[in-house]
Amino acid sequence: MTFDRIDRQILGLLQADGRMTNVDLAERVGLTAPPCLRRVRALEEAGAIRGYHAELDAGKLGYPITVFAMVSLRSQAEHDLNAFEEHVARIPEVREVHMLNGEIDFILKIVATDLKSFQEILTTHLTPAPNVASVKTSLTIRTAKSQTGVPVGD
C-alpha cells in the first residue's frame, strides 16, 4: 500500500494520540470528518493501523525491572523455533520477542516486580524451556529513549 501526505499525517497524529477524535483529526489534516474517517478505516483495513492502546508506565504499575535476555537454541528447525515462540508467548512478563540473525537466536524484553521475581522467571520458565541452549541477560540501568511506533515522515 502506498501512503500519500494526508495518510502519513493521519498515521503520525494517531500514533501520537490514539484518542484523538475524528473531528480533531480531520481538522488537523485539512479534511472534513467523513472523508477523514474513510481514510482511517482504509488504513485500519489495510493493516497499517493494527490497533489502539494506552501506553502504561511499567514502574508505576509495579514492574520497575526491565531485563533483556539473549537466548540461543540448540536447533533452529522451524518447529523448534515455533515451539519456543509459543512457550515464551505464555509468559506474561515477556513483553517482546524478536528473532535475530547471528549468534543469538532471540532477544526478549522482560519486566519484573523485583530481581527475585526475575530470577524465578529465568529459572522456572526460560532456561528449562525445551531446546534452550543458553540465556544471557542484561539488566536495564537507565532508559535514554523509549519511543513506540515508527517514523511516518511527511
C-alpha positions, 0 to 999 in steps of 0.5 A, spaced: 500 500 500 502 506 498 501 512 503 500 519 500 501 526 505 494 526 508 495 518 510 502 519 513 499 525 517 493 521 519 498 515 521 503 520 525 497 524 529 494 517 531 500 514 533 501 520 537 494 520 540 490 514 539 484 518 542 484 523 538 477 524 535 475 524 528 473 531 528 480 533 531 483 529 526 480 531 520 481 538 522 488 537 523 489 534 516 485 539 512 479 534 511 472 534 513 470 528 518 467 523 513 472 523 508 477 523 514 474 517 517 474 513 510 481 514 510 482 511 517 478 505 516 482 504 509 488 504 513 485 500 519 483 495 513 489 495 510 493 493 516 497 499 517 493 501 523 493 494 527 490 497 533 489 502 539 492 502 546 494 506 552 501 506 553 502 504 561 508 506 565 511 499 567 514 502 574 508 505 576 504 499 575 509 495 579 514 492 574 520 497 575 525 491 572 526 491 565 531 485 563 533 483 556 535 476 555 539 473 549 537 466 548 540 461 543 537 454 541 540 448 540 536 447 533 533 452 529 528 447 525 522 451 524 518 447 529 523 448 534 523 455 533 515 455 533 515 451 539 519 456 543 515 462 540 509 459 543 512 457 550 515 464 551 508 467 548 505 464 555 509 468 559 506 474 561 512 478 563 515 477 556 513 483 553 517 482 546 520 477 542 524 478 536 528 473 532 535 475 530 540 473 525 547 471 528 549 468 534 543 469 538 537 466 536 532 471 540 532 477 544 526 478 549 524 484 553 522 482 560 519 486 566 519 484 573 516 486 580 523 485 583 530 481 581 527 475 585 521 475 581 526 475 575 530 470 577 524 465 578 522 467 571 529 465 568 529 459 572 522 456 572 520 458 565 526 460 560 532 456 561 528 449 562 524 451 556 525 445 551 531 446 546 534 452 550 541 452 549 543 458 553 540 465 556 544 471 557 541 477 560 542 484 561 539 488 566 536 495 564 540 501 568 537 507 565 532 508 559 535 514 554 529 513 549 523 509 549 519 511 543 513 506 540 511 506 533 515 508 527 517 514 523 511 516 518 515 522 515 511 527 511 
